[in-house]
Amino acid sequence: MKNAKRVISDPSGRKPSVVFGIAGHRGHGKTALFRALTGQNAVPSTEFGVANFELSNGASTVIVDVPGDAGAMKNALAAMGGIDVALLVIAADDGIQSQTLDQLRTCQLLNVPQGIVVFTKTDLTTTDRLRQLELEVQDLVRHSFLKTAPRIRVSTEQASGFVELREAMACIAAQPQTLQPCSLARLPIDRCFKLEHFGTVVTGKLLGGILRQGEMVEIHPLRQLCRIRGVQVQRKPVIEAVAGQRVAINLSGIEALRIQTGSMLTVPDMLESTDIFDAALQWVNAKYVLRARQPLKLYAGGAEMAVEVRLIQTLDEQHTLSRISCRDQLLVLPHDRLILRNSEMTVAGGHVLDPEPPIRLRREKTIARLQTLQSGGDAGRLRLLIEESSQGRKISNIIRLTGWPASKIRKLVAADEGLVLCELEQRVITIEWLEQKRQHVVAWMRHNCNRAAKGTGVPLYQVRSSLMSGIEPGIADFILRTIPQIVVAHEQVTLAGDVAEGYGFTSEPSIPRTVVQESPGRIGSSGYFDAKSSCTSIPSPGSSLP
């Protein structure tokens, strides 16, 4: 964190960083390539090196040296989980080896979008052998993200091929970067250390949102609050970091020894860690799918832990819907990528479908639910979450289950004709549920008012206790307020007009899409915003009640 006290505004600070990752078999020249490109010395084989890297077009990016040591799988997968472009290194004199296959497979399962094949040690073999190796690699990557990738020959001994490699990297970095989805700030911590004069520093690639100097953040699963003292992007102090950037965060209020690699830094009091979640998995071999329960190791966002994987449904020979039970708590959200390994190799990868699945659903309902989550998009996910809860869901609960900010949730609600947002209670409910409650109230009132003297009505407290038990006061008052067949006045609820003699209710009531109520627990005039029209004011069917 050199010069971290001198905070400046980086002109490129709002742009995602392109992170290149050097992967391949141990001993194939990854670290030598890292040193030749960056000028930085090697790191121990069990760790991963990170360096800023200036491309031929002047663009500044980040390059990561993925460790190849067999005992460094946690660090290797933590590094690979944050890369945008894979440099798959294959030594010309040694050819394709076991870790070449494993790291290519892992990049594929982590959904790394593009890469470059780099043939190293080309001075140690013949031209004919190189041509043969290129044909072998062409067959290897035929169905992978590297099928059209550039293939560059380099030699660190002869200092050859690096101009071509830098140009290929610059060409990829110049392409428009995919914008990160709208989400809360989350930083999977892949390194944590104590730096003299600064204290605790954590690093990682920011998955979503923005992290700003001076803000409070929370470390999961510790649930420890701390403050951001400083932010660096590519070793430059900045005021804030945005999604897609690889960042270093200087924290106050927590000791470095307390933070483990794989912890998650995020906004306070918004998200929850879990130990059971459902995922869509792709298996490298069909033989693993047949095991109903199997102990494996999970790698997600830098975390490593023992898990048990239980089959829910087999989609085809290599794809399943599965439930993962973790030994420890971790913070995951929908679409987060994960890797599963046995003692020897990567056996599966995929993404999270539901971070907090209902545990007691029947198998058939669980399968139908997961299929909806997998194919329904954000709108389908929101509708399912609202409909499966008897009274809808609080916005805070939706945030916890999705990682979406409140602004995104509001937009999704406004776009769905079947949903209503009650602003006072910050709860999203369905119009179908509201209409059912309205009809229930009218039917109950007709029965009780016909039994009593005409026009006497029913005490308001009796309506609430009989029909609104467990419903939040703001929503209960809204239900009563928007029924044209009843009048609420002076702590009494009466039927309007000739409802007692059989007056019907409308089949399609006019229900405001967003409900803005002024006083909690009070029936009175309120303003409403209809996302499909404009701001309107709907008068109360009765006088205000205390």
C-alpha positions in Angstrom: 0.0 0.0 0.0 2.8 2.4 -0.9 1.8 6.1 -0.7 -1.6 4.9 0.5 -2.0 8.1 2.6 -2.0 10.3 -0.6 -5.4 9.5 -2.0 -5.9 10.5 -5.6 -8.7 10.1 -8.1 -7.6 7.5 -10.8 -8.9 8.6 -14.2 -9.4 4.9 -15.1 -10.7 4.0 -11.7 -14.3 3.5 -12.9 -13.3 0.9 -15.5 -13.1 -2.9 -14.8 -9.6 -4.3 -14.8 -8.8 -7.1 -17.3 -7.2 -9.8 -15.2 -4.9 -12.2 -17.0 -4.1 -15.5 -15.3 -1.2 -17.8 -16.2 -2.2 -21.4 -15.8 -0.7 -24.8 -16.7 1.3 -27.8 -15.6 4.0 -27.4 -12.9 7.4 -26.9 -14.4 6.1 -25.6 -17.8 7.5 -22.1 -17.3 4.6 -20.2 -15.8 6.6 -18.3 -13.3 9.4 -17.6 -15.9 6.7 -16.2 -18.2 5.3 -14.1 -15.3 8.8 -12.7 -14.6 9.5 -11.9 -18.3 6.2 -10.0 -18.7 6.2 -8.1 -15.4 9.8 -7.9 -14.3 8.8 -9.1 -10.9 10.5 -11.9 -9.0 8.8 -15.3 -8.5 6.8 -16.2 -5.5 6.8 -19.5 -3.6 5.2 -22.3 -5.6 2.3 -22.6 -3.1 1.3 -19.0 -3.5 0.2 -16.9 -6.4 1.9 -13.8 -7.8 0.0 -10.6 -8.7 1.5 -7.7 -10.7 0.3 -4.7 -12.7 1.1 -5.1 -16.3 1.2 -2.4 -19.1 0.2 -3.7 -22.5 1.6 -2.6 -25.9 -1.3 -0.2 -26.4 -0.6 1.5 -23.0 -3.5 -0.1 -21.2 -2.7 -1.1 -17.6 -4.0 -4.5 -16.5 -3.3 -7.2 -13.9 -1.6 -10.5 -14.4 -1.8 -13.4 -11.9 0.6 -16.4 -11.7 -1.6 -19.4 -10.8 0.4 -21.8 -8.6 1.0 -25.3 -9.9 2.1 -27.1 -6.8 -0.2 -30.0 -5.9 -0.5 -28.7 -2.3 -1.6 -25.2 -3.4 -5.0 -26.0 -4.8 -6.8 -23.6 -2.6 -4.6 -20.7 -3.7 -4.7 -21.9 -7.3 -8.5 -21.9 -7.5 -8.7 -18.6 -5.6 -6.5 -17.1 -8.3 -8.4 -18.7 -11.2 -11.7 -17.6 -9.8 -10.8 -13.9 -10.4 -9.4 -14.1 -13.9 -10.9 -12.8 -17.1 -8.4 -14.2 -19.6 -6.5 -17.5 -19.2 -3.0 -17.9 -20.6 -2.7 -21.6 -20.8 1.0 -22.5 -20.7 2.2 -25.7 -22.4 5.9 -26.5 -22.5 7.0 -27.4 -26.0 9.4 -30.1 -24.8 7.0 -31.8 -22.5 3.6 -31.3 -24.1 0.1 -31.8 -22.6 0.2 -33.1 -19.0 -2.3 -33.9 -16.3 -2.4 -30.4 -14.8 -2.7 -28.9 -18.2 -6.0 -30.9 -18.6 -7.1 -30.1 -15.0 -6.5 -26.4 -15.2 -8.1 -26.1 -18.6 -11.1 -28.0 -17.3 -11.3 -25.8 -14.2 -11.2 -22.6 -16.3 -14.0 -24.0 -18.4 -16.1 -24.8 -15.3 -15.4 -21.3 -13.8 -16.8 -19.8 -17.0 -13.6 -18.0 -18.0 -14.7 -16.4 -21.2 -11.5 -16.3 -23.3 -7.8 -16.9 -23.4 -4.5 -17.5 -25.2 -2.5 -20.7 -25.6 1.2 -20.0 -24.9 3.8 -22.6 -26.0 6.9 -22.1 -23.8 10.5 -23.4 -24.0 10.3 -23.5 -27.7 14.1 -23.4 -27.9 14.2 -26.9 -26.4 12.4 -28.7 -29.2 12.2 -29.0 -33.0 9.9 -27.3 -35.4 8.3 -30.6 -36.4 7.5 -31.4 -32.7 6.0 -27.9 -32.3 3.7 -28.5 -35.3 2.6 -31.9 -33.9 2.0 -30.3 -30.4 -0.1 -27.6 -32.0 -2.3 -30.2 -33.7 -2.7 -32.0 -30.3 -3.7 -28.8 -28.6 -6.1 -28.0 -31.4 -7.9 -31.3 -30.7 -7.7 -30.7 -26.9 -9.4 -27.2 -27.0 -11.8 -28.0 -29.9 -14.9 -27.8 -27.6 -13.6 -25.3 -25.1 -13.4 -21.5 -24.7 -10.0 -21.7 -26.3 -11.1 -23.2 -29.6 -10.4 -19.9 -31.5 -7.8 -18.5 -29.1 -4.5 -17.2 -30.4 -1.5 -19.6 -30.1 1.8 -17.9 -29.4 5.3 -19.5 -29.2 7.7 -17.9 -26.7 11.2 -18.6 -25.3 12.4 -16.9 -22.2 15.9 -18.0 -22.9 15.9 -16.4 -26.4 13.5 -13.6 -25.4 11.4 -14.4 -28.4 7.7 -14.3 -29.0 6.9 -11.7 -26.4 6.0 -8.9 -28.8 3.4 -11.2 -30.4 2.1 -12.2 -27.0 1.8 -8.7 -25.7 -0.1 -7.7 -28.9 -2.5 -10.6 -28.5 -3.1 -9.6 -24.9 -3.6 -5.9 -25.9 -6.1 -7.0 -28.5 -8.2 -8.9 -26.0 -8.0 -6.1 -23.4 -9.2 -3.5 -25.9 -12.5 -5.4 -26.4 -15.5 -4.0 -24.6 -15.7 -5.5 -21.1 -19.0 -7.1 -20.0 -20.6 -4.9 -17.4 -21.0 -6.5 -14.0 -24.6 -7.2 -13.0 -26.3 -4.8 -10.6 -25.5 -6.2 -7.1 -24.2 -5.4 -3.7 -20.5 -4.9 -3.2 -18.8 -8.3 -2.4 -15.0 -8.9 -2.3 -13.9 -12.6 -2.0 -10.6 -12.3 0.0 -7.9 -14.3 -1.7 -5.0 -12.8 0.3 -4.7 -11.1 3.7 -1.6 -9.7 5.4 -0.4 -7.1 7.8 1.6 -4.2 6.3 3.9 -2.0 8.4 2.4 1.5 9.0 -1.0 0.5 7.5 -2.1 -2.7 9.3 -4.5 -5.2 7.8 -4.7 -5.4 4.0 -7.0 -7.8 2.0 -7.0 -8.3 -1.7 -9.4 -9.8 -4.3 -11.5 -9.1 -7.4 -14.7 -7.0 -6.6 -17.7 -9.0 -7.7 -20.3 -6.3 -7.6 -21.2 -2.8 -6.4 -18.7 -0.2 -5.2 -16.3 0.0 -2.2 -15.4 3.5 -0.9 -12.8 4.8 1.4 -14.3 5.5 4.9 -17.2 3.1 4.6 -18.0 0.4 7.1 -17.9 -3.2 5.8 -18.5 -6.6 7.2 -16.4 -9.8 7.1 -18.2 -13.1 6.6 -18.5 -15.6 8.2 -16.9 -13.7 11.1 -19.7 -11.1 11.1 -17.0 -8.6 12.1 -17.5 -4.9 11.3 -14.5 -2.8 10.2 -13.8 0.4 8.3 -12.1 0.9 5.0 -9.0 3.1 5.6 -7.8 3.1 2.0 -8.4 1.6 -1.4 -5.9 0.8 -4.1 -6.5 -0.3 -7.7 -3.4 -1.4 -9.6 -1.3 0.0 -6.7 -2.8 3.4 -7.1 -4.7 5.0 -4.2 -8.3 5.8 -5.3 -11.4 7.0 -3.5 -13.5 4.0 -4.6 -13.3 0.7 -6.5 -16.0 -0.7 -8.8 -17.1 -4.1 -9.8 -14.6 -6.0 -12.0 -11.5 -4.4 -10.6 -8.8 -6.2 -8.6 -8.4 -4.2 -5.5 -6.4 -4.0 -2.2 -8.3 -2.7 0.8 -6.7 -1.4 4.0 -8.9 -2.1 6.9 -9.1 -0.8 10.5 -10.8 -2.5 13.4 -9.7 -6.0 12.7 -6.4 -8.0 13.0 -5.1 -9.7 9.8 -4.7 -13.0 11.7 -8.5 -13.2 12.2 -9.3 -13.1 8.5 -9.0 -16.4 6.6 -8.5 -16.7 2.9 -11.9 -17.3 1.4 -13.7 -14.9 3.7 -16.1 -12.4 2.1 -16.0 -8.6 2.6 -19.4 -7.0 1.9 -21.8 -4.3 3.0 -22.9 -4.5 6.6 -26.2 -6.2 7.8 -27.4 -7.1 4.3 -26.3 -10.7 3.6 -26.1 -13.9 5.5 -23.7 -16.9 5.3 -25.1 -20.4 4.8 -24.1 -24.0 5.1 -26.7 -25.5 2.7 -27.4 -24.4 -0.8 -28.6 -25.8 -4.1 -26.6 -25.7 -7.3 -26.6 -26.6 -11.0 -23.5 -28.8 -11.6 -21.6 -30.0 -14.6 -19.6 -33.2 -14.0 -16.4 -34.0 -15.9 -17.3 -37.7 -16.0 -20.8 -39.4 -15.8 -19.5 -41.9 -13.2 -19.5 -39.3 -10.5 -23.1 -38.4 -11.1 -24.4 -41.8 -10.1 -23.3 -41.3 -6.5 -26.3 -40.1 -4.5 -24.1 -38.7 -1.7 -20.4 -38.1 -2.0 -17.9 -36.2 0.1 -15.9 -33.7 -1.9 -14.0 -30.4 -1.4 -15.7 -27.2 -2.4 -13.9 -24.2 -3.8 -15.8 -20.9 -4.1 -14.6 -17.4 -4.0 -11.3 -18.4 -2.4 -12.9 -20.6 0.2 -12.0 -24.3 0.6 -14.1 -26.7 2.7 -15.3 -30.2 3.0 -18.9 -30.7 1.7 -21.4 -33.5 1.0 -23.1 -33.4 -2.4 -26.6 -35.0 -2.7 -28.2 -35.6 -6.0 -31.7 -33.9 -6.5 -32.2 -34.5 -10.2 -30.1 -35.8 -13.2 -30.7 -33.6 -16.2 -28.4 -35.6 -18.6 -25.2 -37.6 -18.4 -23.1 -34.7 -17.1 -25.6 -32.2 -15.6 -27.4 -32.4 -12.3 -29.4 -30.3 -9.8 -27.7 -31.0 -6.5 -27.8 -30.0 -2.8 -24.5 -29.1 -1.2 -24.1 -29.3 2.6 -21.0 -27.5 3.9 -18.9 -28.2 6.9 -18.5 -24.5 7.6 -20.5 -21.3 6.9 -19.8 -19.4 3.7 -21.4 -16.5 1.8 -22.7 -17.4 -1.6 -25.4 -15.8 -3.9 -27.2 -17.0 -7.0 -24.9 -17.4 -10.1 -21.7 -17.6 -8.0 -19.3 -20.1 -9.6 -17.9 -23.1 -7.7 -15.6 -26.1 -8.2 -15.8 -29.5 -6.6 -12.7 -31.8 -6.3 -11.9 -35.2 -5.0 -8.4 -36.0 -3.7 -6.9 -36.1 -7.2 -8.8 -33.9 -9.6 -11.6 -31.5 -10.4 -14.8 -33.6 -10.8 -17.5 -30.9 -11.2 -18.2 -27.2 -11.4 -21.3 -25.1 -11.7 -23.2 -22.2 -10.1 -25.4 -21.5 -7.2 -29.1 -21.6 -7.8 -30.5 -21.0 -4.3 -28.3 -19.9 -1.3 -31.0 -20.7 1.2 -33.3 -23.5 -0.1 -36.4 -24.6 1.7 -35.4 -27.8 3.5 -38.7 -29.6 3.9 -40.2 -29.4 0.4 -41.1 -32.7 -1.3 -38.7 -33.8 -4.0 -41.1 -33.0 -6.9 -41.6 -29.4 -5.6 -37.9 -29.0 -5.1 -37.1 -30.0 -8.6 -39.8 -27.7 -10.1 -38.6 -24.9 -8.0 -35.0 -25.3 -9.1 -36.0 -25.5 -12.7 -37.8 -22.2 -12.4 -34.8 -20.6 -10.8 -32.5 -21.9 -13.5 -34.6 -20.8 -16.4 -36.8 -17.9 -15.2 -34.2 -15.1 -15.1 -34.3 -12.3 -12.5 -38.0 -11.7 -13.0 -38.9 -15.4 -12.6 -36.7 -15.6 -9.5 -38.4 -12.6 -7.9 -41.9 -13.9 -8.7 -41.1 -17.3 -7.2 -39.7 -15.9 -4.0 -42.8 -13.7 -3.5 -45.4 -16.3 -4.4 -43.9 -19.1 -2.2 -44.2 -16.9 0.9 -47.8 -16.6 2.3 -47.5 -12.8 2.8 -44.8 -11.9 0.2 -41.4 -10.9 1.3 -39.6 -7.9 2.8 -37.2 -6.1 0.5 -34.4 -6.8 3.1 -35.2 -10.5 2.8 -35.1 -10.4 -1.0 -31.7 -8.6 -0.8 -30.4 -11.4 1.4 -31.6 -14.1 -1.0 -30.4 -12.5 -4.2 -27.7 -9.9 -3.5 -29.7 -7.3 -5.5 -29.8 -3.8 -4.3 -33.2 -2.3 -3.4 -33.2 -0.2 -6.6 -33.1 -3.3 -8.8 -35.8 -5.0 -6.8 -38.1 -1.9 -7.2 -37.5 -1.9 -11.0 -38.4 -5.7 -11.2 -41.5 -5.1 -9.2 -42.6 -2.2 -11.4 -42.1 -4.4 -14.4 -44.3 -7.2 -13.1 -48.0 -6.5 -13.4 -48.8 -9.1 -10.7 -46.7 -7.6 -7.9 -47.3 -4.7 -5.5 -44.8 -2.9 -3.2 -46.1 -1.7 0.1 -43.7 1.2 0.9 -44.6 1.5 4.6 -43.8 -2.1 5.4 -41.1 -2.4 2.6 -42.8 -5.6 1.6 -43.6 -7.0 -1.9 -46.9 -8.9 -2.3 -48.9 -10.3 -5.1 -52.1 -8.7 -6.4 -53.7 -12.1 -6.4 -53.1 -12.4 -2.6 -54.5 -8.9 -2.1 -57.6 -9.7 -4.0 -58.2 -12.9 -2.0 -57.9 -11.0 1.2 -60.3 -8.3 -0.1 -62.9 -10.9 -1.1 -62.4 -12.7 2.3 -63.1 -9.5 4.1 -66.2 -8.7 2.1 -67.6 -12.2 2.6 -66.9 -12.1 6.3 -68.5 -8.6 6.6 -71.7 -9.7 4.7 -72.1 -12.7 7.0 -71.6 -10.7 10.2 -73.5 -7.6 9.2 -76.5 -9.6 8.1 -76.6 -11.2 11.5 -76.6 -7.8 13.2 -78.8 -4.8 12.9 -78.4 -3.1 9.5 -75.9 -0.3 9.5 -74.3 -1.1 12.9 -71.2 -2.6 11.4 -68.4 -4.5 13.2 -65.7 -3.1 15.5 -62.4 -2.5 13.7 -60.4 -4.5 16.3 -62.7 -7.5 15.7 -62.0 -7.4 11.9 -58.3 -7.2 12.5 -58.2 -10.0 15.0 -60.4 -12.3 13.0 -59.0 -11.7 9.5 -55.7 -10.0 9.8 -53.8 -12.0 12.4 -50.1 -12.1 11.6 -50.4 -9.4 8.9 -48.4 -6.3 9.4 -50.5 -3.3 10.4 -49.6 -1.2 7.3 -50.7 -4.0 4.9 -53.8 -4.8 7.0 -54.9 -1.1 6.8 -54.1 -1.0 3.1 -56.3 -4.1 2.5 -59.3 -2.5 4.4 -58.7 0.9 2.8 -58.9 -0.3 -0.8 -62.1 -2.2 -0.5 -64.9 -0.1 -2.1 -67.6 -2.2 -0.5 -66.8 -1.3 3.1 -66.5 2.0 5.1 -64.1 2.4 8.1 -65.1 5.2 10.5 -65.0 5.8 14.2 -63.5 2.4 15.0 -66.3 0.6 13.1 -66.3 -1.2 9.8 -69.6 -1.2 7.9 -70.8 -2.3 4.5 -71.3 0.4 2.0 -74.6 0.8 0.1 -76.6 -2.3 -0.3 -73.8 -4.9 0.0 -75.7 -6.5 2.9 -78.5 -7.3 0.4 -76.1 -9.0 -2.1 -73.9 -6.2 -3.6 -71.0 -7.9 -5.5 -67.4 -6.9 -5.7 -65.4 -6.2 -8.9 -63.5 -9.0 -10.5 -60.6 -6.8 -11.4 -60.1 -4.2 -8.6 -57.9 -1.2 -9.1 -54.9 -1.8 -6.9 -52.0 0.7 -6.9 -48.7 -0.9 -7.9 -46.7 0.9 -5.3 -48.2 1.8 -1.9 -47.0 4.9 -0.1 -48.5 5.2 3.4 -47.8 8.2 5.6 -48.5 7.0 9.1 -47.8 3.5 10.4 -50.8 1.7 11.9 -53.2 4.4 10.8 -55.9 4.4 8.1 -55.9 7.7 6.3 -55.3 9.5 3.0 -52.2 8.3 1.2 -50.4 8.9 -2.1 -49.8 6.2 -4.6 -47.4 5.8 -7.5 -48.6 3.7 -10.4 -45.5 2.6 -12.4 -47.7 2.4 -15.5 -49.1 6.0 -15.3 -48.4 8.8 -12.9 -48.6 9.8 -9.3 -52.2 9.9 -8.1 -54.1 10.5 -4.9 -56.8 8.0 -3.8 -59.2 9.3 -1.2 -59.9 7.2 1.9 -63.3 5.4 1.8 -63.8 6.5 5.4 -62.5 9.1 7.9 -59.1 8.6 9.5 -58.8 6.3 12.5 -56.4 6.7 15.4 
